């Protein structure tokens, strides 16, 4: 079980997670329903997803019926999740090259390819004090977010997504400050720090796909359409040009 130091679990959180693992032998990990501690009616995560970028499903949206249904998801937010021991025995631990941010998505995709599914369980609920641990690290966080987004994409994505979208991902750090408000020095540092890790990306990617036990098409079916990422970016840019201050989770 993993639980962030800025998250508070409901009394039956552990019981709900274990119950899923008991009744679903095909599942290797379980995602919790995470709500914001400041306003528990607002979601923080209902499992993680990925188009071109990884993100927490439901973040910032009102909690309600769409997030009350248990279902299969790509992977769990490791801020509040359960994992089978067999999963780590089979695929190894979290990739330390990430240090922080997106390491849970990389592990989740690696697990999916090895045949370990992930299940979202809304009865397993926690309250998350968002940014309580890293809220003061805005520049280092931006560097890691950019670097690790590139790591995640090139290390895990199937070739049918990597080849056409790879150039877009490599250009994105130079455009992201227009959308996010992050300083160029941070996104450029993240981009530059990615390149020395390319040999690691190649080795890790080879290990992941060599150990694959499911068709690549099944992983592709769990990924989100990358096109909406452009729509979100455009809305952020318009808001910024109008003088608004868009957030990273818009």
Secondary structure, DSSP 8 states (H G I E B T S, - for coil): -EE-TTEEE-TTHHHHHHHHHHH-TTEEEEEEEEEESS-TTBEEESSEEESSSEEETTTTSB-SGGGSS-EEESB--TTEEEE-HHHHHHH-S--TTS-SSSHHHHHHHHHHHTT-EEEEEEEEEEEE-TTTTTTT-HHHHHHHHHHHHHHHHHHHS-HHHHHHHHHHHHHHHHHHHHHH---HHHHHHHHHHHHTTHHHHHHHHHHHHHT--S-HHHHHHHS--THHHHHHHHHHHHHHHTT----TT-
